[in-house]
Every structure is written in structure tokens, then in C-alpha cells.
Amino acid sequence: MDQDAIGLLENRLDGVNFKKLIAIDNPMVHDFVAKYVELCRPASVFVCTDDGADIDYIRKAALANKEEAQLAGENHTVHFDNFRDQGRDKENTKFLLPETYNIGPEINAMPRDKGLKEIHRVLHRIMKGKELYIRFFCLGPTGSPFTIPCLQLTDSAYVAHSEDLLYRQGYEEFIRNGNKNRFFRFVHSQGRLEEAGLGLMVSRDLKKRRVYIDLLKETVFSTNTQYGGNTIGMKKLALRLAIKRASDEGWLAEHMLLMGIKGDDGSMIYFTGAFPSMCGKTSTATIGGDTILGDDIALLKKIDGKIMGVNMERGIFGIMPGINASDDATQWKALHSDAEIIFSNVLVTEGGKPYWDGMSDTWPDRGINHSGDWFNGKKDDLGRTIPPAHKNARFSMPLEGLEIVDPNLHNPNGVEVSGIIFGGRDSDTFVPVEESFNWLHGVITKAAALESETTAATLGKRGVRIFNPMSNIDFLSIPIGTYIKNHLDFGGDLHDPPRIFSVNYFLKDMSGQYLNHKSDKRVWVRWMDKRVRNQITAIRTPTGLMPYYDDLVEIFGTVFPNVKYTEEEYISQFTLRIPQHLAKIKRTQKMYAARILYTPPELFEVLEEQRERLEDARDRYGNYVSPFKF
């Protein structure tokens, strides 16, 4: 079929772009591009290589197409999504599966043949009158055991521009690999557009918003949406493909940060960490004094008896609310630097400056947002007050924009992982930081049993407690039980696997007040670092290993010299809440027994052992137990 494909491409592409495309000696590339050029019928096609002039063409197209507008900073632009298109569309994100492949009721799926017919109907002539951008990227460092080449087709210059900031260029990788290349495929169209604030164009046909993942052909389709979580192909959409490939090949693809933690002697160890969106993942990864390799997706492989990790990406699609000079100085400084940044769904104030929630104690009186000219108290057609900026406002920026970027960001061999953190929004159960007894206990009680309260990063109600194993349920492409078994096997046979911790930045007292300050995470990270280095001991409790008060006093004194950490604070934060833990175990057991396919028996055994320890402690000490009791 390749000759037919080349003939079609020669007719539809101009000479320059046709030459760039056929320079890749891979018939699968030619066939894929030809199929969707014929189906989507763009007016023109631009093939983007790794050349700086080609990348600059994309950047300028985003402005010319009114998908972005210039801000005051020379390298800063703003993009608006439709106000109803500012979160991952979980309902319309579906796996297209053959009838013989069942991944369980928790994962949204539909028959593959039916899904392909539907998405191809939606894509038919969807790019009429538009330019198609053909992009080549790499997940993971290039020339690495972790490298996954990717081919993206999109009619959105904003999506293509964002990907330039978030991913490693891959055209030359396709050239080098030739017809041996196995790659992920992505097709995106923003669909018909309508005008929003600043004259920017946003997707209008949200009822036809679809995000379909074909695991058989490792292809993602995304239509009638601009929001990055639904469109930026190499992000969570690629993660879904990578999880399936990792399961087949014996490695892990995870919704995890990757950071370096500097010890007292200046030496560096590396942690990964899994948090649902808006639960502190990026702010943990960018703690001052340490280094960042990634804030969102990590690829993990066992190499020479060690777990090695890389960042699948090279940039940040970061959450803006709460970033300010005092609570998150690292990101604040980066957002006010000369780094190339796309701000999305913020308020643009006088002089072309972006504003977001939590930036300061006061709101501007007026500005421009998705609704057009905005003023304090403005209401929509239904009488609802329009906020100045969306609670899921974002920014796209290369990690090199952060002064704490780790020098191993592009190391093809990755870095050795010494610790793994699991955290979520939990108002009433877990203590701020705790270590598991071992790999088995950590995978099951800290990771497989993870729950989190919903946030603005997903469409729907907020504050609902959601079952979210490893903070990855939205992206799983394999049965949950298989996924957990993969984790147990991955580290279970290692002599010295990474230590597993839980953190909870959202614990509240009985009156609903937070017991943690946002910046306290710097202390919890220091405690985990010292545990991994075997510099301090810990209290053994029914649920894991907790900090000693004296150790936290010392760490608080080092991190915050002007803060006195009191016994009262320690007791309120680290009291073991037995009724809440028992209720959590009951929920988890019920979930896995009733709904989860292929659950490993170890899960029920470990949870039952923890229930027995908790009930024994309750019999001795009561429902709420001070850490000093242990």
C-alpha cells in the first residue's frame, strides 16, 4: 500500500513538505498520514522537522490562527479553552477494545469496530479549510532504552506548540530508525471554532467531543476539544498506551513525578511520586533546594537489579492556582522569567499580564478572560458569577525554565529510584507522612488502596472520594488487578527495592481546618530522605512507620528556622484515626471483591492483617491514638 500512500501524499502535499515526509523510510508512517489526510481533508499540510525554523512556524501559526495571543512577556502567550472544555472528559474518553479483551467495569470501554466507525465519521472532512500539522516527538530521552517515538497529526497550532514545550523532538529519531520504528500514533482535530475573549478561537461542538484509544494499533483519536488533557497526545493519552506496552514487556509507566533530593552532605537520591491532579504533585516536585526531573509521568525499568526512571516528558503542563511568591517560590520565579510559556484559562489584566487564583490576596477589578471583557461580579446567562480565572488554569513550559532542573533530565540511562511517594486529597484518615513496612505492604496499603477527593482537573462534582489506585485509574489500559500484580512483581524480587511512603497534605481537624501548611511538605520530604539514607529511626504503628517528634522538631528547625513545631501540632497531625482507617479498609475490600478483575490474593491478606492490627490497637488505646502511645 505504500506506493498508493506516496502517490496520495505527493498530490496533497507541496514539494517541500512531501520531501520532508518521505525522507522517513517507514511505510507505516506514510500509510498512516495518507489515510488521515484523505479522511480529514485539510486545506494544507505542514511537516515539522526538528529544525528551529519549522518549530518557529508552529509558534507563529498559533498566533496567526488566533489560538494564542501575545502577552506582555516576549515569550509569553495566552490560550483560552471553551469554558465547558477545561478538564479531562472522562465520560467520552473510551478504550476501543476487541470483544475478547476485558479490562473490567472500572475502565470506560466500547467495542473497537463500533468506536472506529464512529470516530471516523466524526473525522470525515473535519479539517476542511484548515492546516494539518504533522509532528514527530519522543517519549523518554532519545537514544535510550526508554525511548518511544510518537507521530502526531493535529489541526491545532496551539496543541502543536504546547507539545514543543513539553516533549523532546523526534523527527531525527524517525529518520535514524527507518522502517524498524514502532511508534505511537495520534490524530486530533479541534473541530469547528467560535470566538471567545481576546478574539481567540475555541472548540464549539463539545457534544461531539471524543477521546478514543485504540490499543490494538496504539492510536489515540481526539476531536472537538482543545483542553490539553484531552488533546496533547503525548501526555495522559500516551500514558494509556505506554501502560499497556509496559505490562506486555515487564516495566512500568506511571503517573508520577521524578525528583532529586539533596542530602545534608550534598549527595543526591531520587524519588518518584504519584498524586491525582491538583493534589500537590508539581509543588512537591519543585520544592526549593532539591531538583526536578519531571512533575507528571515517569517510565520505570529494572536495569542491573535497580529500578531506573526517566521523565517521559521534558516540560510542565502545570496547574496555576495557588502559585505565589511565598507558597511556591520556584514556580513563581519561573512564571515571571523569560522562559517560553503558554498560559491557559487565566485572566489577562491591563498591560497583557496573566492573573490566576491564589496569585495574590486580591482580585483585579477587570480584565479579559474566556467570556470577553470581565469585571468583578460579572454573571453568565444563567446568573452564575464568572470567576476571573478558571480553577484549572494551566501553563505549558519547558523544565529548563526552572532553575532547579536536574542535570540528568535527558540522561538516556535514567536515574536510580530510592523512594516512591503516594498522596491524594484525604481530609480525615492518613497522617501527613508515613512509611510502609515493606514493598508488599506499600504497594497494597499506600498505592492500591489510594483514594482522593475530586478536584477541578476533571469534569463533574468536586469533593467526592474516588477510588484511584496508584493515582492512575483514569489512565489504566489493563485490568486493575493485573496492574497491581505487575507492581508487586516489579519490586518484589529486588534485594533492596525503593521504600514506599504515603503523604497527605489535606488532613483536617474535626472543625474542618487544615492541619498542614502548604509549605510543610518540605519537612515531610526531608524526613523521607533521612529514612531512605538510614539516618533516623521511626515509630512502628498498625498502619506503618511514623516520624518521632524530636526528629520533626529538628527538621522543622532546619527548614523553617523561625517556626517552633509544638507537641500539640505533632499529636493533632499524627494521631492514628482508627475508625477512619477501618472504614477505608472495608471500602477497599468491598471494591476489590465486587468489581476488580484479577485481584491478587495478597491484597486481601495484607488488608486483613492491617485490620487486625488496628482493632488490637483500638482495644488497647481507644479510637484515636496519640503517636506517643506507640
C-alpha positions as CSV (number, residue, x, y, z in Angstrom):
1,M,0.0,0.0,0.0
2,D,3.0,2.3,0.5
3,Q,3.1,3.3,-3.2
4,D,-0.5,4.3,-3.1
5,A,0.1,6.3,0.0
6,I,3.1,8.0,-1.5
7,G,1.1,8.9,-4.6
8,L,-1.7,10.4,-2.5
9,L,0.8,12.4,-0.4
10,E,2.6,13.7,-3.4
11,N,-0.8,15.1,-4.7
12,R,-1.8,16.6,-1.4
13,L,1.5,18.0,0.0
14,D,3.6,20.7,-1.6
15,G,7.1,19.7,-2.7
16,V,8.9,20.8,0.4
17,N,6.7,19.1,2.9
18,F,6.4,15.9,0.8
19,K,10.2,15.7,0.7
20,K,10.4,16.0,4.5
21,L,7.9,13.3,5.0
22,I,9.2,10.7,2.6
23,A,12.7,11.2,4.0
24,I,11.4,8.9,6.7
25,D,11.9,5.4,5.4
26,N,8.9,3.9,7.1
27,P,5.9,2.7,5.1
28,M,3.8,2.7,8.3
29,V,4.3,6.4,8.6
30,H,3.3,7.1,5.0
31,D,0.2,4.9,5.2
32,F,-0.9,6.5,8.5
33,V,-0.5,10.0,7.3
34,A,-2.1,9.3,3.9
35,K,-5.1,7.7,5.5
36,Y,-6.0,10.6,7.7
37,V,-5.1,13.3,5.1
38,E,-7.6,11.6,2.9
39,L,-10.2,11.3,5.7
40,C,-9.9,14.7,7.3
41,R,-9.2,16.7,4.1
42,P,-7.1,19.6,5.3
43,A,-6.5,22.5,3.0
44,S,-2.7,22.2,3.5
45,V,-0.2,20.1,5.3
46,F,2.9,21.2,7.2
47,V,5.5,18.6,8.1
48,C,7.5,19.9,11.1
49,T,11.1,18.6,11.5
50,D,13.4,19.3,14.4
51,D,14.7,22.4,12.7
52,G,14.3,25.6,14.6
53,A,12.6,27.4,11.6
54,D,9.9,24.7,11.4
55,I,9.3,24.9,15.1
56,D,9.1,28.7,14.9
57,Y,6.5,28.3,12.1
58,I,4.2,26.4,14.5
59,R,4.6,29.1,17.2
60,K,3.7,31.9,14.7
61,A,0.8,29.8,13.4
62,A,-0.8,29.6,16.8
63,L,-0.9,33.4,16.9
64,A,-2.0,33.9,13.3
65,N,-4.8,31.3,13.8
66,K,-6.0,33.1,16.9
67,E,-5.4,30.1,19.1
68,E,-3.0,32.1,21.2
69,A,-2.5,35.8,21.9
70,Q,0.7,37.7,22.8
71,L,1.1,38.7,26.5
72,A,3.4,41.4,27.9
73,G,6.4,39.0,28.1
74,E,8.1,38.5,24.8
75,N,8.0,34.7,25.1
76,H,4.6,34.5,26.9
77,T,1.3,33.8,25.2
78,V,-2.2,33.0,26.4
79,H,-4.7,30.5,25.2
80,F,-8.4,30.0,26.1
81,D,-10.4,26.8,26.0
82,N,-14.2,26.8,25.8
83,F,-15.2,27.3,29.5
84,R,-17.0,24.0,29.4
85,D,-13.8,22.3,28.0
86,Q,-11.4,22.8,30.8
87,G,-10.9,19.3,32.3
88,R,-10.4,15.8,31.2
89,D,-13.6,14.4,29.6
90,K,-13.8,11.1,31.4
91,E,-17.3,10.2,30.1
92,N,-16.2,10.4,26.5
93,T,-12.7,9.0,26.9
94,K,-13.0,5.4,25.9
95,F,-10.8,2.4,25.0
96,L,-11.7,0.7,21.8
97,L,-11.4,-3.0,22.6
98,P,-11.8,-6.3,20.7
99,E,-14.6,-8.4,22.1
100,T,-12.0,-10.8,23.6
101,Y,-10.3,-8.2,25.7
102,N,-12.0,-7.3,29.0
103,I,-10.3,-4.8,31.3
104,G,-13.1,-4.6,33.9
105,P,-16.1,-2.3,34.7
106,E,-14.0,0.5,36.3
107,I,-12.5,1.3,32.9
108,N,-14.6,3.0,30.2
109,A,-14.5,1.0,27.0
110,M,-16.6,0.2,23.9
111,P,-16.3,-2.3,21.0
112,R,-13.4,-1.5,18.8
113,D,-15.2,-1.8,15.4
114,K,-18.1,0.4,16.6
115,G,-15.7,3.0,18.0
116,L,-13.6,3.2,14.9
117,K,-16.7,3.7,12.7
118,E,-17.9,6.5,15.0
119,I,-14.7,8.4,15.2
120,H,-14.0,8.1,11.5
121,R,-17.5,9.6,10.9
122,V,-16.6,12.5,13.2
123,L,-13.2,13.0,11.5
124,H,-14.7,13.0,8.0
125,R,-13.7,16.3,6.4
126,I,-13.3,17.8,9.9
127,M,-10.1,19.7,8.8
128,K,-11.7,21.3,5.7
129,G,-10.2,24.7,5.3
130,K,-7.5,24.2,7.9
131,E,-3.8,23.4,8.0
132,L,-2.7,20.0,9.3
133,Y,0.5,19.9,11.4
134,I,2.5,16.7,11.3
135,R,4.7,16.4,14.4
136,F,7.3,13.9,15.5
137,F,8.3,13.5,19.2
138,C,9.9,11.1,21.6
139,L,8.7,10.0,25.0
140,G,11.7,9.5,27.2
141,P,15.2,10.6,26.3
142,T,16.3,9.9,22.7
143,G,18.7,7.1,22.0
144,S,17.6,5.3,25.3
145,P,16.1,2.0,26.4
146,F,13.1,4.2,27.4
147,T,12.6,5.9,24.0
148,I,9.1,5.7,22.5
149,P,8.8,7.6,19.1
150,C,5.4,9.3,18.5
151,L,3.6,10.7,15.4
152,Q,1.0,13.4,16.0
153,L,-1.5,14.8,13.4
154,T,-3.3,17.9,14.6
155,D,-5.1,20.9,13.1
156,S,-4.4,22.9,16.3
157,A,-1.2,25.1,16.2
158,Y,-1.8,25.6,20.0
159,V,-1.6,21.8,20.6
160,A,1.5,21.5,18.4
161,H,3.1,24.5,20.1
162,S,2.4,23.1,23.6
163,E,4.0,19.8,22.5
164,D,7.1,21.6,21.5
165,L,7.4,22.9,25.1
166,L,6.5,19.5,26.7
167,Y,8.3,16.9,24.6
168,R,11.5,16.0,23.0
169,Q,11.7,16.5,19.3
170,G,11.6,13.2,17.4
171,Y,11.9,13.7,13.6
172,E,15.6,12.7,13.6
173,E,14.8,9.7,15.7
174,F,12.3,8.6,12.9
175,I,15.0,9.2,10.3
176,R,17.5,7.1,12.2
177,N,15.2,4.2,12.9
178,G,13.7,4.0,9.4
179,N,11.4,1.1,8.8
180,K,12.3,-0.6,12.1
181,N,10.4,2.1,14.0
182,R,7.5,1.2,16.2
183,F,5.6,4.3,17.2
184,F,2.6,5.7,19.0
185,R,0.0,7.4,16.7
186,F,-2.2,10.4,17.5
187,V,-5.0,12.1,15.5
188,H,-6.5,15.3,16.8
189,S,-8.9,18.0,15.5
190,Q,-10.3,20.9,17.4
191,G,-13.3,20.8,15.1
192,R,-15.4,23.9,14.4
193,L,-14.5,27.0,16.3
194,E,-16.2,30.0,17.9
195,E,-14.8,33.3,19.2
196,A,-14.0,33.8,22.9
197,G,-12.2,36.6,24.8
198,L,-9.3,38.4,23.0
199,G,-10.8,37.1,19.8
200,L,-9.3,33.7,20.5
201,M,-11.0,30.7,18.8
202,V,-12.3,27.8,20.9
203,S,-13.9,24.5,20.1
204,R,-17.7,24.8,19.8
205,D,-19.1,21.3,19.2
206,L,-18.4,19.9,22.6
207,K,-21.3,17.4,22.3
208,K,-19.1,15.7,19.7
209,R,-16.0,15.7,22.0
210,R,-14.5,12.3,21.8
211,V,-11.2,10.8,23.0
212,Y,-10.9,7.2,21.8
213,I,-7.9,5.0,22.4
214,D,-7.2,2.0,20.1
215,L,-4.8,-0.3,22.0
216,L,-4.5,-2.7,19.1
217,K,-2.9,-0.1,16.8
218,E,-1.5,2.1,19.6
219,T,-3.5,5.0,18.3
220,V,-5.4,7.9,20.0
221,F,-8.2,9.9,18.4
222,S,-9.3,13.3,19.9
223,T,-11.9,15.5,18.4
224,N,-13.8,18.8,19.2
225,T,-11.7,19.8,22.1
226,Q,-8.7,21.9,22.8
227,Y,-8.1,21.3,26.6
228,G,-4.6,19.9,26.9
229,G,-5.6,16.8,28.9
230,N,-7.9,15.8,26.0
231,T,-5.6,16.8,23.2
232,I,-1.9,16.9,23.9
233,G,-1.3,13.5,22.5
234,M,1.9,12.6,24.3
235,K,0.6,13.3,27.7
236,K,-2.0,11.2,29.5
237,L,-3.2,9.8,26.2
238,A,0.2,8.4,25.5
239,L,0.4,7.2,29.1
240,R,-2.6,4.9,28.4
241,L,-0.7,3.3,25.5
242,A,2.5,3.1,27.5
243,I,0.8,1.3,30.4
244,K,-0.4,-1.5,28.0
245,R,3.0,-1.8,26.4
246,A,4.8,-1.8,29.8
247,S,2.5,-4.5,31.0
248,D,3.3,-6.7,28.0
249,E,7.1,-6.1,28.4
250,G,7.6,-6.1,32.2
251,W,8.2,-2.5,33.0
252,L,6.0,0.4,34.4
253,A,4.6,3.6,33.0
254,E,3.3,5.7,35.9
255,H,1.5,8.9,36.7
256,M,4.5,10.1,38.8
257,L,6.8,13.0,39.5
258,L,10.5,12.3,39.4
259,M,12.7,14.5,41.7
260,G,16.2,14.6,43.2
261,I,16.5,15.2,46.9
262,K,19.8,16.7,48.2
263,G,21.1,15.3,51.5
264,D,22.9,17.1,54.2
265,D,26.2,16.1,52.6
266,G,25.1,17.4,49.2
267,S,24.7,13.9,47.7
268,M,21.5,13.3,45.6
269,I,19.0,10.5,45.7
270,Y,15.9,10.2,43.6
271,F,12.2,9.8,44.4
272,T,9.1,9.2,42.3
273,G,5.7,10.2,43.5
274,A,2.0,9.6,42.4
275,F,-0.7,12.2,43.2
276,P,-4.0,12.9,41.5
277,S,-4.3,16.2,39.7
278,M,-4.3,19.3,42.0
279,C,-3.1,17.3,44.9
280,G,0.4,18.6,45.3
281,K,2.4,16.7,42.7
282,T,4.0,19.6,40.9
283,S,4.6,21.6,44.1
284,T,6.3,18.6,45.6
285,A,8.5,18.1,42.5
286,T,9.5,21.8,42.6
287,I,10.5,22.2,46.3
288,G,13.3,24.6,46.6
289,G,16.7,23.2,47.4
290,D,16.1,19.9,45.5
291,T,15.9,19.2,41.8
292,I,13.2,18.2,39.4
293,L,13.3,15.7,36.5
294,G,9.6,15.6,36.0
295,D,6.3,16.5,37.5
296,D,3.8,14.1,35.9
297,I,4.8,10.9,34.1
298,A,7.7,8.5,34.8
299,L,8.9,5.4,32.9
300,L,10.5,2.8,35.2
301,K,12.6,-0.2,34.2
302,K,14.7,-2.7,36.1
303,I,18.3,-2.5,35.0
304,D,21.1,-4.4,36.7
305,G,18.9,-5.1,39.8
306,K,17.9,-1.5,40.3
307,I,14.8,0.5,39.4
308,M,15.8,3.2,37.0
309,G,13.5,6.1,36.0
310,V,13.1,8.8,33.4
311,N,10.7,11.6,32.7
312,M,8.5,10.7,29.8
313,E,8.3,14.4,29.0
314,R,10.6,17.4,29.1
315,G,8.2,20.1,30.2
316,I,5.4,21.0,32.6
317,F,1.6,21.3,31.9
318,G,1.3,22.9,35.3
319,I,-1.7,23.9,37.5
320,M,-1.6,27.6,38.3
321,P,-4.0,28.2,41.2
322,G,-2.1,28.6,44.5
323,I,1.3,29.5,42.9
324,N,2.5,32.7,44.6
325,A,5.8,34.1,45.8
326,S,5.5,32.7,49.4
327,D,4.0,29.3,48.9
328,D,5.7,28.2,45.7
329,A,8.7,30.4,45.0
330,T,10.3,28.1,42.4
331,Q,7.3,28.1,40.0
332,W,6.5,31.7,40.8
333,K,10.0,32.8,39.7
334,A,9.8,30.6,36.5
335,L,6.4,32.1,35.5
336,H,8.0,35.6,35.8
337,S,11.1,34.6,33.8
338,D,11.9,34.9,30.1
339,A,11.2,31.2,29.5
340,E,8.8,30.3,26.7
341,I,5.4,29.8,28.4
342,I,1.8,29.3,27.2
343,F,-0.7,30.5,29.9
344,S,-4.2,29.0,29.5
345,N,-7.6,30.0,31.0
346,V,-6.2,32.8,33.1
347,L,-7.4,36.4,33.3
348,V,-5.4,38.9,31.2
349,T,-5.1,42.2,33.0
350,E,-4.1,45.6,31.9
351,G,-0.8,45.6,30.0
352,G,-1.1,41.9,29.0
353,K,-0.3,40.3,32.3
354,P,-1.8,37.0,33.4
355,Y,-3.7,36.6,36.7
356,W,-4.7,33.3,38.3
357,D,-6.4,32.2,41.6
358,G,-4.1,32.4,44.6
359,M,-1.6,34.7,42.9
360,S,-2.3,37.4,45.5
361,D,-4.8,38.2,48.2
362,T,-6.9,40.4,46.0
363,W,-8.6,40.0,42.6
364,P,-8.3,42.6,39.8
365,D,-11.4,44.7,39.2
366,R,-11.4,43.9,35.5
367,G,-9.6,42.2,32.6
368,I,-10.2,39.8,29.7
369,N,-10.9,36.1,30.1
370,H,-12.8,33.4,28.1
371,S,-16.0,35.4,28.5
372,G,-14.6,38.5,26.9
373,D,-14.3,41.8,28.9
374,W,-14.6,40.7,32.5
375,F,-15.4,42.8,35.6
376,N,-15.8,41.8,39.2
377,G,-19.3,40.4,39.7
378,K,-19.9,39.6,36.0
379,K,-22.5,36.9,35.6
380,D,-23.2,34.4,32.8
381,D,-26.6,33.8,31.0
382,L,-27.8,31.6,33.9
383,G,-27.0,34.2,36.5
384,R,-23.8,32.5,37.8
385,T,-20.9,34.6,38.8
386,I,-18.0,34.3,36.3
387,P,-14.6,33.9,38.1
388,P,-11.7,35.9,36.8
389,A,-9.6,32.7,36.0
390,H,-10.5,29.0,35.9
391,K,-9.7,26.9,38.9
392,N,-7.9,24.5,36.4
393,A,-5.9,27.3,34.7
394,R,-2.6,25.9,33.4
395,F,0.7,26.7,31.9
396,S,3.0,24.9,29.4
397,M,6.7,25.4,29.9
398,P,10.0,23.5,29.4
399,L,11.5,22.2,32.6
400,E,14.7,24.2,31.7
401,G,12.6,27.2,32.7
402,L,13.1,26.1,36.3
403,E,16.4,26.9,37.9
404,I,16.2,23.6,39.9
405,V,16.1,21.4,36.8
406,D,18.2,18.3,37.4
407,P,21.3,17.7,35.1
408,N,20.1,14.2,34.5
409,L,16.8,15.2,32.8
410,H,17.9,13.8,29.4
411,N,20.2,11.1,30.7
412,P,19.4,8.1,28.4
413,N,20.2,5.7,31.3
414,G,17.8,7.4,33.7
415,V,18.3,7.7,37.5
416,E,18.1,5.2,40.3
417,V,14.8,5.4,42.2
418,S,15.3,5.2,46.0
419,G,11.8,6.1,47.2
420,I,8.2,6.2,46.0
421,I,5.5,8.6,47.4
422,F,1.8,8.2,47.1
423,G,-0.6,11.0,48.0
424,G,-4.1,12.4,47.5
425,R,-6.8,14.6,48.9
426,D,-7.7,12.9,52.2
427,S,-9.4,15.1,54.8
428,D,-9.8,12.5,57.6
429,T,-7.6,9.4,57.6
430,F,-3.9,9.4,56.6
431,V,-1.2,11.2,58.6
432,P,0.9,13.8,56.8
433,V,3.8,11.3,56.1
434,E,4.3,7.6,56.8
435,E,6.5,4.8,55.5
436,S,5.3,1.4,54.7
437,F,6.7,-1.7,56.3
438,N,8.0,-3.2,53.0
439,W,7.3,-3.2,49.3
440,L,4.3,-5.6,49.5
441,H,2.7,-3.5,52.3
442,G,3.4,-0.2,50.5
443,V,2.0,-1.3,47.1
444,I,-1.2,-2.5,48.7
445,T,-2.0,-0.1,51.6
446,K,-0.4,3.1,50.2
447,A,-0.9,2.6,46.4
448,A,-3.6,0.1,45.5
449,A,-5.9,1.4,48.3
450,L,-5.4,5.1,47.3
451,E,-8.5,7.3,47.4
452,S,-8.7,11.0,46.7
453,E,-11.3,13.7,46.7
454,T,-12.2,15.1,43.3
455,T,-10.9,18.5,42.0
456,A,-11.4,20.9,39.2
457,A,-9.0,18.9,36.9
458,T,-11.8,16.5,36.0
459,L,-15.3,17.4,34.8
460,G,-18.1,16.8,37.4
461,K,-18.6,17.3,41.1
462,R,-15.8,18.2,43.5
463,G,-15.1,16.8,46.9
464,V,-16.2,13.2,46.2
465,R,-14.0,10.5,47.5
466,I,-12.8,8.5,44.5
467,F,-11.0,5.1,44.4
468,N,-7.8,5.8,42.5
469,P,-5.1,3.0,42.8
470,M,-1.6,4.4,42.2
471,S,-3.3,7.7,41.2
472,N,-3.6,6.1,37.8
473,I,-7.1,4.7,37.4
474,D,-8.1,7.4,34.8
475,F,-5.3,6.2,32.5
476,L,-5.3,2.4,33.0
477,S,-5.4,0.3,29.8
478,I,-5.1,-3.1,31.6
479,P,-7.3,-4.7,34.3
480,I,-6.7,-3.1,37.7
481,G,-5.8,-6.5,39.3
482,T,-3.2,-7.1,36.6
483,Y,-1.8,-3.6,37.2
484,I,-1.4,-4.3,40.9
485,K,0.2,-7.7,40.3
486,N,2.6,-6.0,37.9
487,H,3.7,-3.7,40.7
488,L,4.0,-6.5,43.2
489,D,6.2,-8.4,40.8
490,F,8.2,-5.4,39.7
491,G,9.8,-4.7,43.0
492,G,9.1,-7.9,44.9
493,D,12.1,-9.8,43.6
494,L,14.6,-7.0,44.2
495,H,17.1,-7.3,47.1
496,D,16.7,-3.6,48.1
497,P,13.6,-2.1,46.4
498,P,12.7,1.6,46.8
499,R,11.0,2.5,50.1
500,I,7.3,3.4,49.8
501,F,5.7,6.3,51.6
502,S,2.3,8.0,51.8
503,V,1.8,11.7,52.2
504,N,-1.4,13.7,53.0
505,Y,-1.2,17.5,52.6
506,F,-5.0,17.9,53.2
507,L,-5.7,16.4,56.6
508,K,-8.2,18.4,58.6
509,D,-9.3,18.6,62.3
510,M,-12.8,17.9,63.4
511,S,-13.8,21.5,62.7
512,G,-12.7,21.3,59.1
513,Q,-9.4,23.3,59.4
514,Y,-6.3,22.1,57.6
515,L,-3.6,20.6,59.9
516,N,-0.8,21.1,57.4
517,H,0.5,24.4,55.9
518,K,1.3,24.2,52.2
519,S,5.0,24.6,52.8
520,D,5.2,21.8,55.4
521,K,5.7,19.3,52.5
522,R,9.4,20.5,52.6
523,V,9.6,18.9,56.1
524,W,7.9,15.6,55.1
525,V,10.2,15.3,52.1
526,R,13.3,15.8,54.3
527,W,12.0,13.1,56.7
528,M,11.6,10.6,53.9
529,D,15.1,11.5,52.6
530,K,16.6,10.7,56.0
531,R,14.7,7.5,56.3
532,V,16.0,6.3,52.9
533,R,19.5,7.2,54.0
534,N,19.0,5.3,57.3
535,Q,19.9,8.4,59.3
536,I,16.8,8.3,61.6
537,T,14.5,5.6,63.0
538,A,10.7,5.6,63.1
539,I,7.7,4.6,65.2
540,R,6.1,1.3,64.3
541,T,2.3,1.7,64.2
542,P,-0.5,-0.5,62.9
543,T,-0.5,1.3,59.6
544,G,3.2,1.9,59.0
545,L,6.3,3.8,60.3
546,M,5.6,7.3,61.6
547,P,8.1,10.1,62.5
548,Y,9.4,10.7,66.0
549,Y,8.5,14.1,67.3
550,D,12.2,15.0,68.1
551,D,13.2,14.3,64.5
552,L,10.5,16.5,63.1
553,V,11.4,19.3,65.6
554,E,15.0,19.2,64.3
555,I,13.9,19.1,60.6
556,F,11.4,22.0,61.1
557,G,14.1,24.0,62.8
558,T,16.4,23.5,59.8
559,V,13.8,24.1,57.1
560,F,11.9,26.9,58.9
561,P,14.3,28.5,61.5
562,N,11.6,30.9,62.8
563,V,9.0,28.2,63.3
564,K,8.5,26.3,66.5
565,Y,6.9,22.9,65.9
566,T,4.9,22.0,69.0
567,E,3.8,18.7,70.6
568,E,0.2,19.8,70.2
569,E,0.7,20.1,66.4
570,Y,2.5,16.8,66.2
571,I,-0.3,15.0,68.1
572,S,-3.0,16.5,66.1
573,Q,-1.3,15.6,62.8
574,F,-0.1,12.1,63.7
575,T,-2.9,10.8,65.8
576,L,-3.9,7.4,64.4
577,R,-7.6,7.7,63.4
578,I,-8.6,4.0,63.8
579,P,-12.4,4.3,62.8
580,Q,-11.5,6.1,59.6
581,H,-8.8,3.5,58.8
582,L,-11.1,0.6,59.4
583,A,-13.8,2.2,57.2
584,K,-11.2,2.7,54.5
585,I,-10.1,-1.0,54.6
586,K,-13.8,-2.1,54.4
587,R,-14.4,0.2,51.3
588,T,-11.2,-1.2,49.7
589,Q,-12.0,-4.8,50.4
590,K,-15.5,-4.4,49.1
591,M,-14.3,-2.6,45.9
592,Y,-11.8,-5.3,45.0
593,A,-14.0,-8.2,45.9
594,A,-17.0,-6.9,43.9
595,R,-15.7,-5.1,40.9
596,I,-12.0,-5.6,40.2
597,L,-10.8,-8.2,37.8
598,Y,-7.8,-10.5,38.6
599,T,-7.1,-9.0,42.1
600,P,-4.0,-10.8,43.5
601,P,-4.8,-12.7,46.8
602,E,-2.0,-10.8,48.6
603,L,-4.2,-7.7,48.6
604,F,-6.8,-9.2,50.8
605,E,-4.3,-10.8,53.0
606,V,-2.3,-7.6,53.7
607,L,-5.5,-5.6,54.3
608,E,-6.8,-8.2,56.7
609,E,-3.5,-8.1,58.6
610,Q,-3.8,-4.3,58.9
611,R,-7.4,-4.5,60.1
612,E,-6.3,-6.9,62.8
613,R,-3.5,-4.6,64.0
614,L,-5.9,-1.6,64.1
615,E,-8.5,-3.5,66.1
616,D,-5.9,-4.6,68.5
617,A,-4.7,-1.0,69.0
618,R,-8.3,0.2,69.4
619,D,-8.8,-2.4,72.2
620,R,-5.7,-1.2,74.0
621,Y,-5.9,2.6,73.4
622,G,-9.3,3.6,72.0
623,N,-10.4,5.0,68.7
624,Y,-7.9,7.9,68.4
625,V,-4.3,7.1,69.4
626,S,-1.5,9.6,70.0
627,P,1.8,8.6,68.3
628,F,3.4,8.8,71.8
629,K,1.4,5.7,72.7
630,F,3.4,3.7,70.3
